[in-house]
Amino acid sequence: MANPDQKTILIDNAYKEIKNICINLQKDTNASNLEVEDLLKLIINEWEEKQGQKTGFGFR
């Protein structure tokens, strides 16, 4: 099996960290899966808007 490249490692680490943050959020606030999912969607939308402002384009 080939060694994963740095980008794959970073994505895997980010996924694990975000998952842990979501689990801890649910434990601390009793948020439902749907509430956490909605929060993640809001974060993604904000991030995409900021990326669009940087490049001046609305697509990737």
N, CA, C and O atoms as CSV, one atom per row, in Angstrom:
chain,resi,resn,atom,element,x,y,z
A,1,MET,N,N,0.847,-1.181,0.000
A,1,MET,CA,C,0.000,0.000,0.000
A,1,MET,C,C,0.890,1.240,0.000
A,1,MET,O,O,1.862,1.314,0.751
A,2,ALA,N,N,0.562,2.187,-0.823
A,2,ALA,CA,C,1.352,3.414,-0.928
A,2,ALA,C,C,1.130,4.299,0.298
A,2,ALA,O,O,0.078,4.259,0.935
A,3,ASN,N,N,2.137,5.088,0.604
A,3,ASN,CA,C,2.005,6.031,1.712
A,3,ASN,C,C,1.048,7.144,1.324
A,3,ASN,O,O,1.107,7.653,0.205
A,4,PRO,N,N,0.162,7.527,2.244
A,4,PRO,CA,C,-0.751,8.638,1.923
A,4,PRO,C,C,0.033,9.942,1.830
A,4,PRO,O,O,1.006,10.148,2.555
A,5,ASP,N,N,-0.399,10.804,0.943
A,5,ASP,CA,C,0.289,12.082,0.824
A,5,ASP,C,C,-0.131,13.027,1.951
A,5,ASP,O,O,-1.073,12.743,2.691
A,6,GLN,N,N,0.562,14.131,2.073
A,6,GLN,CA,C,0.336,15.071,3.167
A,6,GLN,C,C,-1.090,15.623,3.168
A,6,GLN,O,O,-1.689,15.807,4.228
A,7,LYS,N,N,-1.626,15.885,1.985
A,7,LYS,CA,C,-2.990,16.416,1.893
A,7,LYS,C,C,-3.993,15.429,2.485
A,7,LYS,O,O,-4.892,15.832,3.223
A,8,THR,N,N,-3.850,14.157,2.173
A,8,THR,CA,C,-4.740,13.124,2.707
A,8,THR,C,C,-4.632,13.053,4.224
A,8,THR,O,O,-5.642,12.934,4.916
A,9,ILE,N,N,-3.418,13.125,4.737
A,9,ILE,CA,C,-3.208,13.086,6.182
A,9,ILE,C,C,-3.878,14.283,6.853
A,9,ILE,O,O,-4.542,14.129,7.878
A,10,LEU,N,N,-3.706,15.474,6.278
A,10,LEU,CA,C,-4.326,16.672,6.848
A,10,LEU,C,C,-5.848,16.585,6.825
A,10,LEU,O,O,-6.504,16.970,7.793
A,11,ILE,N,N,-6.410,16.086,5.739
A,11,ILE,CA,C,-7.868,15.940,5.640
A,11,ILE,C,C,-8.371,14.945,6.675
A,11,ILE,O,O,-9.379,15.193,7.338
A,12,ASP,N,N,-7.678,13.823,6.816
A,12,ASP,CA,C,-8.070,12.820,7.813
A,12,ASP,C,C,-8.008,13.384,9.231
A,12,ASP,O,O,-8.904,13.144,10.041
A,13,ASN,N,N,-6.951,14.130,9.525
A,13,ASN,CA,C,-6.815,14.738,10.853
A,13,ASN,C,C,-7.905,15.776,11.105
A,13,ASN,O,O,-8.468,15.837,12.198
A,14,ALA,N,N,-8.200,16.589,10.096
A,14,ALA,CA,C,-9.256,17.594,10.244
A,14,ALA,C,C,-10.603,16.927,10.478
A,14,ALA,O,O,-11.387,17.383,11.310
A,15,TYR,N,N,-10.875,15.847,9.747
A,15,TYR,CA,C,-12.124,15.121,9.910
A,15,TYR,C,C,-12.260,14.612,11.344
A,15,TYR,O,O,-13.311,14.763,11.966
A,16,LYS,N,N,-11.198,14.013,11.858
A,16,LYS,CA,C,-11.226,13.479,13.228
A,16,LYS,C,C,-11.445,14.589,14.254
A,16,LYS,O,O,-12.198,14.413,15.212
A,17,GLU,N,N,-10.789,15.731,14.054
A,17,GLU,CA,C,-10.949,16.845,14.987
A,17,GLU,C,C,-12.363,17.411,14.945
A,17,GLU,O,O,-12.957,17.683,15.989
A,18,ILE,N,N,-12.897,17.588,13.750
A,18,ILE,CA,C,-14.264,18.116,13.612
A,18,ILE,C,C,-15.268,17.142,14.220
A,18,ILE,O,O,-16.216,17.560,14.885
A,19,LYS,N,N,-15.064,15.857,13.996
A,19,LYS,CA,C,-15.952,14.849,14.575
A,19,LYS,C,C,-15.929,14.923,16.100
A,19,LYS,O,O,-16.981,14.873,16.737
A,20,ASN,N,N,-14.742,15.041,16.686
A,20,ASN,CA,C,-14.635,15.158,18.142
A,20,ASN,C,C,-15.296,16.430,18.663
A,20,ASN,O,O,-15.940,16.409,19.712
A,21,ILE,N,N,-15.142,17.531,17.942
A,21,ILE,CA,C,-15.793,18.780,18.333
A,21,ILE,C,C,-17.306,18.608,18.333
A,21,ILE,O,O,-17.984,19.063,19.254
A,22,CYS,N,N,-17.835,17.952,17.304
A,22,CYS,CA,C,-19.282,17.737,17.214
A,22,CYS,C,C,-19.781,16.826,18.335
A,22,CYS,O,O,-20.837,17.077,18.917
A,23,ILE,N,N,-19.030,15.778,18.636
A,23,ILE,CA,C,-19.414,14.879,19.721
A,23,ILE,C,C,-19.432,15.621,21.047
A,23,ILE,O,O,-20.369,15.476,21.833
A,24,ASN,N,N,-18.391,16.419,21.297
A,24,ASN,CA,C,-18.331,17.187,22.546
A,24,ASN,C,C,-19.449,18.230,22.617
A,24,ASN,O,O,-20.009,18.465,23.687
A,25,LEU,N,N,-19.774,18.852,21.483
A,25,LEU,CA,C,-20.879,19.807,21.437
A,25,LEU,C,C,-22.175,19.123,21.837
A,25,LEU,O,O,-22.954,19.665,22.621
A,26,GLN,N,N,-22.406,17.932,21.299
A,26,GLN,CA,C,-23.628,17.209,21.631
A,26,GLN,C,C,-23.660,16.828,23.109
A,26,GLN,O,O,-24.710,16.909,23.748
A,27,LYS,N,N,-22.524,16.415,23.652
A,27,LYS,CA,C,-22.474,16.058,25.076
A,27,LYS,C,C,-22.730,17.273,25.963
A,27,LYS,O,O,-23.438,17.183,26.966
A,28,ASP,N,N,-22.144,18.414,25.583
A,28,ASP,CA,C,-22.241,19.616,26.414
A,28,ASP,C,C,-23.589,20.319,26.312
A,28,ASP,O,O,-24.038,20.941,27.274
A,29,THR,N,N,-24.239,20.225,25.154
A,29,THR,CA,C,-25.455,21.012,24.937
A,29,THR,C,C,-26.698,20.173,24.675
A,29,THR,O,O,-27.796,20.715,24.546
A,30,ASN,N,N,-26.538,18.859,24.595
A,30,ASN,CA,C,-27.647,17.970,24.233
A,30,ASN,C,C,-28.231,18.310,22.859
A,30,ASN,O,O,-29.422,18.113,22.619
A,31,ALA,N,N,-27.383,18.822,21.960
A,31,ALA,CA,C,-27.826,19.137,20.604
A,31,ALA,C,C,-28.113,17.835,19.856
A,31,ALA,O,O,-27.439,16.823,20.053
A,32,SER,N,N,-29.117,17.887,19.003
A,32,SER,CA,C,-29.460,16.713,18.197
A,32,SER,C,C,-28.513,16.611,17.003
A,32,SER,O,O,-27.776,17.546,16.690
A,33,ASN,N,N,-28.553,15.461,16.350
A,33,ASN,CA,C,-27.756,15.282,15.133
A,33,ASN,C,C,-28.137,16.325,14.084
A,33,ASN,O,O,-27.272,16.867,13.396
A,34,LEU,N,N,-29.423,16.600,13.966
A,34,LEU,CA,C,-29.899,17.578,12.986
A,34,LEU,C,C,-29.361,18.975,13.296
A,34,LEU,O,O,-28.973,19.702,12.382
A,35,GLU,N,N,-29.333,19.356,14.566
A,35,GLU,CA,C,-28.808,20.667,14.943
A,35,GLU,C,C,-27.323,20.790,14.619
A,35,GLU,O,O,-26.872,21.832,14.143
A,36,VAL,N,N,-26.571,19.733,14.876
A,36,VAL,CA,C,-25.140,19.747,14.561
A,36,VAL,C,C,-24.943,19.806,13.044
A,36,VAL,O,O,-24.075,20.529,12.554
A,37,GLU,N,N,-25.739,19.054,12.318
A,37,GLU,CA,C,-25.654,19.061,10.860
A,37,GLU,C,C,-25.958,20.451,10.301
A,37,GLU,O,O,-25.270,20.923,9.396
A,38,ASP,N,N,-26.987,21.104,10.838
A,38,ASP,CA,C,-27.329,22.457,10.406
A,38,ASP,C,C,-26.191,23.434,10.698
A,38,ASP,O,O,-25.885,24.297,9.875
A,39,LEU,N,N,-25.572,23.300,11.854
A,39,LEU,CA,C,-24.449,24.158,12.211
A,39,LEU,C,C,-23.286,23.964,11.243
A,39,LEU,O,O,-22.675,24.935,10.797
A,40,LEU,N,N,-22.987,22.721,10.923
A,40,LEU,CA,C,-21.905,22.446,9.975
A,40,LEU,C,C,-22.211,23.027,8.591
A,40,LEU,O,O,-21.314,23.538,7.921
A,41,LYS,N,N,-23.466,22.949,8.166
A,41,LYS,CA,C,-23.857,23.526,6.875
A,41,LYS,C,C,-23.675,25.039,6.878
A,41,LYS,O,O,-23.216,25.615,5.892
A,42,LEU,N,N,-24.040,25.686,7.997
A,42,LEU,CA,C,-23.840,27.129,8.101
A,42,LEU,C,C,-22.358,27.488,8.015
A,42,LEU,O,O,-21.985,28.454,7.349
A,43,ILE,N,N,-21.522,26.712,8.686
A,43,ILE,CA,C,-20.078,26.958,8.650
A,43,ILE,C,C,-19.543,26.792,7.231
A,43,ILE,O,O,-18.735,27.600,6.771
A,44,ILE,N,N,-19.988,25.753,6.541
A,44,ILE,CA,C,-19.543,25.523,5.164
A,44,ILE,C,C,-19.962,26.680,4.269
A,44,ILE,O,O,-19.167,27.158,3.460
A,45,ASN,N,N,-21.209,27.135,4.410
A,45,ASN,CA,C,-21.692,28.242,3.587
A,45,ASN,C,C,-20.893,29.510,3.837
A,45,ASN,O,O,-20.554,30.222,2.891
A,46,GLU,N,N,-20.587,29.805,5.101
A,46,GLU,CA,C,-19.781,30.983,5.426
A,46,GLU,C,C,-18.391,30.865,4.816
A,46,GLU,O,O,-17.873,31.825,4.245
A,47,TRP,N,N,-17.797,29.699,4.937
A,47,TRP,CA,C,-16.455,29.481,4.416
A,47,TRP,C,C,-16.427,29.646,2.896
A,47,TRP,O,O,-15.518,30.269,2.349
A,48,GLU,N,N,-17.437,29.078,2.218
A,48,GLU,CA,C,-17.496,29.194,0.764
A,48,GLU,C,C,-17.692,30.646,0.333
A,48,GLU,O,O,-17.129,31.070,-0.676
A,49,GLU,N,N,-18.482,31.409,1.085
A,49,GLU,CA,C,-18.668,32.825,0.768
A,49,GLU,C,C,-17.348,33.574,0.899
A,49,GLU,O,O,-17.011,34.396,0.046
A,50,LYS,N,N,-16.606,33.294,1.957
A,50,LYS,CA,C,-15.316,33.961,2.163
A,50,LYS,C,C,-14.331,33.587,1.066
A,50,LYS,O,O,-13.567,34.435,0.607
A,51,GLN,N,N,-14.340,32.317,0.638
A,51,GLN,CA,C,-13.468,31.880,-0.447
A,51,GLN,C,C,-13.853,32.593,-1.743
A,51,GLN,O,O,-12.982,33.000,-2.512
A,52,GLY,N,N,-15.153,32.744,-1.983
A,52,GLY,CA,C,-15.626,33.427,-3.181
A,52,GLY,C,C,-15.217,34.889,-3.191
A,52,GLY,O,O,-14.914,35.441,-4.248
A,53,GLN,N,N,-15.205,35.523,-2.024
A,53,GLN,CA,C,-14.798,36.915,-1.932
A,53,GLN,C,C,-13.304,37.075,-2.216
A,53,GLN,O,O,-12.884,38.068,-2.809
A,54,LYS,N,N,-12.511,36.102,-1.793
A,54,LYS,CA,C,-11.068,36.163,-2.013
A,54,LYS,C,C,-10.729,36.049,-3.501
A,54,LYS,O,O,-9.865,36.768,-4.002
A,55,THR,N,N,-11.413,35.141,-4.203
A,55,THR,CA,C,-11.095,34.895,-5.592
A,55,THR,C,C,-11.892,35.780,-6.534
A,55,THR,O,O,-11.487,36.008,-7.674
A,56,GLY,N,N,-13.031,36.280,-6.054
A,56,GLY,CA,C,-13.885,37.068,-6.906
A,56,GLY,C,C,-14.811,36.221,-7.771
A,56,GLY,O,O,-15.604,36.758,-8.545
A,57,PHE,N,N,-14.714,34.905,-7.644
A,57,PHE,CA,C,-15.563,34.005,-8.409
A,57,PHE,C,C,-16.458,33.239,-7.451
A,57,PHE,O,O,-16.095,33.010,-6.297
A,58,GLY,N,N,-17.619,32.847,-7.930
A,58,GLY,CA,C,-18.554,32.105,-7.102
A,58,GLY,C,C,-18.442,30.603,-7.258
A,58,GLY,O,O,-19.295,29.857,-6.777
A,59,PHE,N,N,-17.408,30.165,-7.918
A,59,PHE,CA,C,-17.243,28.723,-8.092
A,59,PHE,C,C,-15.810,28.328,-7.763
A,59,PHE,O,O,-14.928,29.177,-7.629
A,60,ARG,N,N,-15.595,26.998,-7.633
A,60,ARG,CA,C,-14.261,26.499,-7.297
A,60,ARG,C,C,-13.507,26.092,-8.526
A,60,ARG,O,O,-12.363,25.647,-8.429
